[in-house]
């Protein structure tokens, strides 16, 4: 077998990479990761330098890992600023670090792509390669963000530390329609959702649900404007751009869900989602005019209806947000795995991780009292 490190994913055959992707997960597809590189969404400007691992058995790609050399912690959604501060106070460099993730995307998925029948052989090889690369570039550690549970189990066997966090996901209980979903909720929550949807309907807003085939260039220009305005107001550094959105729409047209809101002849808001064969992922929202409850409609209720109509099993609307519970989303554990090169820091970070795991477990337990489902329908 031959192991290689690539600073451009286009150096790895797209068809062979995609054969390793389970569930047709859009963020892991070669087209999505390549679009980020081609249109400057990653690279030196944002501190995400591609260092993808490929394992070839002859001419066949047997394993791969999306991997980046990082010079900040932006766009990871697994927060390690306290670790970086501790390194700095000790006179040590926390950056660079190596991160296996999909940039700016807090969605659980494969990080150790591999032929299923060769997991036990290929996964340790890729992890050893990542740790070896970390040592060669002087990285403070290796971090695998939002891996599959079985991948994290494998990494724990190799003594990587496990961090836990909580997101809010919606699960399809074979609902016949949106009303069937509402019928499973408590009366108060059911009435509130109906009121929110009615508020949007009575505002005069008209919604359009588009995919990569039906969305026009003007639609993507409108949405990009919403996206950029939101970052200008709140977060300060937008990483995606019009060319990226349009390329993904061209390359993965059937996996795009773009919800646009029109009022008085003008497009005023939009949300962008992507989906695999089983799961819908909410990613971006923006607007130029505030309409009461429109965010809930465009980002949550349209997504839930889409899942029910398409038979998707799960809806992951993104990180954080306890307000999602009242709208049918339930606390769901997310994971990450970490290796720290400096032995002096390993024990205090291990203690931190143990306390954090317990805190997350306590937090999720407390949230069970807030679930919106009728007791006879709780799952």
C-alpha positions as CSV (number, residue, x, y, z in Angstrom):
1,X,0.0,0.0,0.0
2,X,1.0,3.6,-0.7
3,X,0.2,6.5,1.7
4,X,0.3,10.0,0.4
5,X,-0.5,13.5,1.7
6,X,-2.3,16.0,-0.7
7,X,-2.6,19.7,-0.5
8,X,-5.3,19.6,-3.2
9,X,-8.1,17.1,-3.1
10,X,-8.3,17.2,-6.9
11,X,-5.1,15.2,-6.8
12,X,-7.2,12.2,-5.5
13,X,-9.5,10.6,-8.0
14,X,-13.1,11.9,-7.4
15,X,-14.9,8.7,-8.3
16,X,-12.7,6.6,-6.0
17,X,-13.1,9.1,-3.1
18,X,-16.9,9.1,-3.5
19,X,-17.0,5.3,-3.4
20,X,-15.8,5.5,0.2
21,X,-18.5,8.0,1.2
22,X,-21.5,6.4,3.1
23,X,-25.1,7.6,2.7
24,X,-24.1,10.0,-0.1
25,X,-23.2,12.5,2.6
26,X,-22.9,15.8,0.7
27,X,-20.2,17.5,2.8
28,X,-17.8,14.5,2.3
29,X,-18.2,14.2,-1.4
30,X,-15.2,15.1,-3.5
31,X,-17.3,17.8,-5.3
32,X,-18.1,19.7,-2.1
33,X,-14.6,19.7,-0.7
34,X,-13.1,20.5,-4.0
35,X,-15.4,23.5,-4.5
36,X,-14.2,25.0,-1.2
37,X,-10.6,24.7,-2.4
38,X,-11.3,26.0,-5.9
39,X,-13.2,29.1,-4.8
40,X,-11.0,30.1,-1.9
41,X,-13.2,29.1,1.0
42,X,-10.2,27.3,2.6
43,X,-6.5,28.1,2.3
44,X,-4.1,30.5,3.8
45,X,-6.6,33.4,4.0
46,X,-8.7,31.4,6.5
47,X,-6.1,29.2,8.1
48,X,-7.3,25.9,6.7
49,X,-4.5,24.3,4.7
50,X,-5.5,21.0,3.0
51,X,-3.4,18.0,4.0
52,X,-5.7,15.2,2.9
53,X,-4.5,11.6,3.5
54,X,-4.9,8.9,0.8
55,X,-4.2,5.2,1.1
56,X,-3.8,3.4,-2.2
57,X,-3.7,-0.4,-2.6
58,X,-2.3,-0.6,-6.0
59,X,-4.4,1.7,-8.2
60,X,-7.4,1.5,-5.8
61,X,-8.1,4.1,-3.1
62,X,-8.6,2.0,0.0
63,X,-8.8,4.8,2.6
64,X,-8.9,8.6,2.8
65,X,-9.1,11.3,5.5
66,X,-10.1,15.0,5.0
67,X,-7.4,16.8,6.9
68,X,-6.3,20.4,7.4
69,X,-3.3,22.1,9.0
70,X,-4.9,24.9,11.1
71,X,-3.6,28.2,12.3
72,X,-6.7,29.3,14.2
73,X,-9.8,27.6,15.7
74,X,-12.3,29.4,13.4
75,X,-15.1,27.3,11.8
76,X,-14.6,24.2,13.9
77,X,-17.6,24.3,16.4
78,X,-15.6,22.3,18.9
79,X,-14.2,25.0,21.1
80,X,-10.7,24.8,22.3
81,X,-9.8,28.4,23.0
82,X,-9.1,27.6,26.7
83,X,-6.5,25.1,25.5
84,X,-4.9,27.6,23.2
85,X,-4.8,30.2,26.0
86,X,-3.2,27.6,28.4
87,X,-0.5,26.8,25.8
88,X,0.2,30.5,25.3
89,X,0.6,31.2,29.0
90,X,3.0,28.3,29.2
91,X,5.1,29.8,26.4
92,X,4.1,27.0,23.9
93,X,2.6,27.3,20.4
94,X,-0.8,25.8,20.0
95,X,-0.9,26.5,16.3
96,X,-0.5,24.9,13.9
97,X,-2.7,21.9,14.8
98,X,-4.1,19.2,12.5
99,X,-7.9,18.9,12.2
100,X,-9.9,16.3,10.4
101,X,-13.3,17.9,9.7
102,X,-15.4,19.5,7.1
103,X,-14.6,23.2,7.4
104,X,-17.4,25.4,8.9
105,X,-19.7,22.4,9.1
106,X,-20.8,20.9,12.5
107,X,-22.3,17.8,11.0
108,X,-21.5,14.3,12.1
109,X,-20.1,12.1,9.4
110,X,-17.2,9.9,8.4
111,X,-13.7,11.2,9.0
112,X,-11.9,8.0,8.3
113,X,-13.2,7.0,4.9
114,X,-12.5,3.4,4.2
115,X,-13.7,0.2,2.5
116,X,-15.9,-1.4,5.2
117,X,-14.3,-4.8,5.0
118,X,-10.8,-3.2,5.6
119,X,-11.6,-1.0,8.7
120,X,-9.3,-2.8,11.1
121,X,-6.4,-2.6,8.7
122,X,-6.8,0.9,7.2
123,X,-8.1,3.0,10.0
124,X,-5.1,2.6,12.3
125,X,-2.8,3.3,9.3
126,X,-4.5,6.6,8.6
127,X,-4.5,7.6,12.2
128,X,-0.8,6.8,12.6
129,X,-0.2,8.8,9.4
130,X,-2.1,11.8,10.8
131,X,-0.1,11.7,14.1
132,X,3.1,11.3,12.3
133,X,2.3,14.3,10.1
134,X,1.4,16.3,13.2
135,X,4.9,15.6,14.6
136,X,6.6,16.5,11.3
137,X,4.9,19.9,11.0
138,X,5.3,20.7,14.7
139,X,1.6,20.6,15.4
140,X,0.4,20.8,19.0
141,X,-2.1,18.0,18.3
142,X,-4.6,16.2,16.1
143,X,-8.3,16.8,16.4
144,X,-11.1,14.7,14.7
145,X,-14.3,16.7,14.8
146,X,-17.8,15.2,14.6
147,X,-16.8,11.6,13.6
148,X,-19.1,8.7,13.5
149,X,-19.5,6.9,16.9
150,X,-17.8,3.8,15.7
151,X,-14.8,5.9,14.5
152,X,-14.5,7.6,17.8
153,X,-14.6,4.2,19.5
154,X,-11.7,3.1,17.4
155,X,-9.8,6.3,18.2
156,X,-10.4,5.8,21.9
157,X,-8.8,2.4,21.6
158,X,-5.7,4.2,20.4
159,X,-5.9,6.5,23.4
160,X,-7.3,9.6,21.8
161,X,-9.4,11.7,24.2
162,X,-13.1,11.9,23.6
163,X,-15.0,15.2,23.9
164,X,-18.8,15.3,24.0
165,X,-21.3,18.1,23.2
166,X,-25.0,18.4,22.5
167,X,-26.9,19.4,19.3
168,X,-30.7,19.3,18.6
169,X,-31.9,17.0,15.9
170,X,-35.3,16.0,14.6
171,X,-36.1,12.4,14.1
172,X,-38.7,11.1,11.6
173,X,-41.1,8.6,13.3
174,X,-42.6,7.5,10.0
175,X,-44.9,10.5,10.0
176,X,-47.6,10.5,7.4
177,X,-47.5,14.3,7.1
178,X,-46.7,17.5,9.0
179,X,-50.1,17.3,10.9
180,X,-49.2,13.8,12.0
181,X,-46.0,15.1,13.4
182,X,-47.9,17.9,15.2
183,X,-50.3,15.4,16.7
184,X,-47.5,13.8,18.5
185,X,-46.7,17.0,20.4
186,X,-48.2,18.4,23.5
187,X,-51.1,20.8,23.0
188,X,-49.2,23.9,23.9
189,X,-46.3,23.2,21.5
190,X,-48.7,22.1,18.7
191,X,-50.6,25.4,19.0
192,X,-47.5,27.5,19.1
193,X,-46.1,25.9,15.9
194,X,-49.4,26.4,14.1
195,X,-49.5,30.1,15.3
196,X,-46.0,30.6,14.0
197,X,-46.7,29.1,10.6
198,X,-50.0,31.1,10.4
199,X,-48.1,34.3,11.1
200,X,-45.9,33.8,8.1
201,X,-48.8,32.9,5.9
202,X,-50.7,36.0,6.9
203,X,-47.7,38.2,6.3
204,X,-48.0,37.8,2.6
205,X,-44.6,36.0,2.3
206,X,-44.5,33.4,-0.4
207,X,-42.0,30.5,-0.1
208,X,-40.1,28.8,-2.9
209,X,-38.4,25.5,-2.4
210,X,-35.7,25.0,-5.0
211,X,-32.9,22.5,-5.8
212,X,-29.7,22.8,-7.9
213,X,-31.8,22.3,-11.1
214,X,-34.4,24.9,-10.4
215,X,-32.5,27.7,-8.6
216,X,-31.4,30.4,-11.0
217,X,-28.3,32.5,-10.9
218,X,-30.4,35.4,-9.5
219,X,-31.6,33.1,-6.8
220,X,-28.1,32.3,-5.8
221,X,-27.1,36.0,-6.0
222,X,-29.9,36.9,-3.7
223,X,-29.0,34.1,-1.2
224,X,-25.3,35.0,-1.2
225,X,-26.3,38.6,-0.4
226,X,-28.4,37.4,2.6
227,X,-25.5,35.2,3.8
228,X,-22.9,37.9,3.5
229,X,-25.1,40.5,5.3
230,X,-25.6,38.1,8.2
231,X,-21.9,37.7,8.7
232,X,-21.3,41.4,8.4
233,X,-23.8,42.0,11.2
234,X,-23.0,39.1,13.5
235,X,-19.9,37.0,12.9
236,X,-17.6,39.2,10.8
237,X,-15.9,36.6,8.5
238,X,-17.9,35.0,5.7
239,X,-16.0,32.1,4.1
240,X,-18.4,30.9,1.3
241,X,-19.2,32.9,-1.8
242,X,-21.4,32.9,-4.9
243,X,-19.1,30.8,-7.0
244,X,-18.9,28.1,-4.3
245,X,-22.7,28.0,-3.9
246,X,-23.3,27.8,-7.6
247,X,-20.7,25.1,-8.2
248,X,-22.1,22.9,-5.5
249,X,-25.6,23.4,-7.0
250,X,-24.2,22.3,-10.4
251,X,-22.3,19.4,-9.1
252,X,-24.8,18.1,-6.5
253,X,-28.1,19.5,-7.7
254,X,-30.3,16.8,-6.2
255,X,-28.8,17.3,-2.8
256,X,-29.6,21.0,-2.4
257,X,-32.6,22.5,-0.8
258,X,-32.8,26.3,-1.1
259,X,-35.8,27.9,0.5
260,X,-36.4,31.5,-0.6
261,X,-39.0,33.9,0.7
262,X,-40.6,36.6,-1.5
263,X,-42.6,39.6,-0.3
264,X,-44.2,42.3,-2.5
265,X,-42.2,41.0,-5.5
266,X,-38.8,41.0,-3.9
267,X,-36.8,38.1,-2.5
268,X,-36.2,39.1,1.2
269,X,-34.8,35.9,2.9
270,X,-33.5,32.4,2.4
271,X,-32.2,29.3,4.0
272,X,-29.8,26.7,2.5
273,X,-29.8,23.0,3.4
274,X,-28.2,19.9,1.9
275,X,-29.2,16.3,2.3
276,X,-27.8,12.8,2.1
277,X,-29.8,9.7,1.4
278,X,-31.2,9.7,5.0
279,X,-30.5,13.1,6.6
280,X,-31.2,16.8,6.0
281,X,-28.6,19.3,7.1
282,X,-29.5,22.9,7.8
283,X,-26.5,25.2,7.0
284,X,-27.2,28.9,6.3
285,X,-29.8,31.6,6.8
286,X,-30.0,35.3,6.0
287,X,-32.5,38.1,5.3
288,X,-32.8,41.8,4.3
289,X,-36.2,42.3,5.9
290,X,-37.4,40.9,9.2
291,X,-40.7,39.0,9.2
292,X,-42.1,37.6,12.4
293,X,-41.5,33.8,12.6
294,X,-40.0,33.6,9.1
295,X,-36.7,32.2,10.4
296,X,-38.6,29.2,12.1
297,X,-40.6,28.6,8.9
298,X,-37.7,28.7,6.4
299,X,-35.1,27.0,8.6
300,X,-37.1,24.4,10.6
301,X,-40.7,23.8,9.4
302,X,-39.9,23.6,5.7
303,X,-37.0,21.2,6.5
304,X,-39.3,19.0,8.6
305,X,-41.9,18.9,5.8
306,X,-39.1,18.0,3.3
307,X,-37.9,15.1,5.5
308,X,-41.4,13.8,5.8
309,X,-42.2,14.0,2.1
310,X,-38.8,12.5,1.1
311,X,-38.8,9.8,3.8
312,X,-35.5,11.2,5.3
313,X,-34.8,9.8,8.8
314,X,-33.2,12.8,10.5
315,X,-32.9,16.6,10.3
316,X,-29.7,18.2,11.7
317,X,-30.3,22.0,11.7
318,X,-26.8,23.0,12.9
319,X,-25.1,23.7,16.2
320,X,-26.6,25.0,19.4
321,X,-30.1,26.4,20.0
322,X,-32.3,25.2,22.9
323,X,-35.2,27.0,21.2
324,X,-35.3,24.1,18.7
325,X,-36.7,21.8,21.4
326,X,-40.0,23.5,21.4
327,X,-40.2,22.9,17.6
328,X,-39.7,19.1,17.8
329,X,-35.9,18.8,18.0
330,X,-34.4,16.6,20.7
331,X,-31.0,16.7,22.4
332,X,-28.4,14.5,20.6
333,X,-24.9,13.7,21.7
334,X,-22.1,14.8,19.3
335,X,-18.4,13.7,19.6
336,X,-14.8,14.6,18.8
337,X,-11.5,12.9,19.4
338,X,-8.2,14.6,20.4
339,X,-4.5,13.8,20.7
340,X,-2.1,16.3,22.3
341,X,1.6,16.1,21.5
342,X,2.9,17.7,24.7
343,X,2.8,15.1,27.5
344,X,2.7,17.8,30.2
345,X,-0.6,19.0,28.9
346,X,-2.2,15.6,28.3
347,X,-3.2,14.9,31.9
348,X,-4.9,18.3,32.7
349,X,-6.7,18.1,29.3
350,X,-7.8,14.6,30.1
351,X,-9.3,15.8,33.4
352,X,-11.0,18.7,31.6
353,X,-12.5,16.3,29.1
354,X,-13.8,13.9,31.8
355,X,-15.5,16.8,33.6
356,X,-16.9,18.1,30.3
357,X,-18.4,14.7,29.5
358,X,-20.2,14.6,32.8
359,X,-21.4,18.2,32.4
360,X,-22.8,17.4,28.9
361,X,-24.6,14.3,30.3
362,X,-26.1,16.3,33.1
363,X,-27.2,19.0,30.7
364,X,-28.9,16.6,28.3
365,X,-30.6,14.9,31.3
366,X,-32.0,18.3,32.4
367,X,-33.4,18.9,28.9
368,X,-35.5,15.8,29.0
369,X,-38.1,17.7,31.0
370,X,-38.5,20.2,28.2
371,X,-39.2,17.8,25.4
372,X,-42.3,18.8,23.4
373,X,-43.7,15.3,22.8
374,X,-46.7,13.8,24.5
375,X,-45.7,11.3,27.1
376,X,-47.3,8.5,25.1
377,X,-45.3,9.5,22.0
378,X,-41.9,10.1,23.6
379,X,-39.1,8.2,21.8
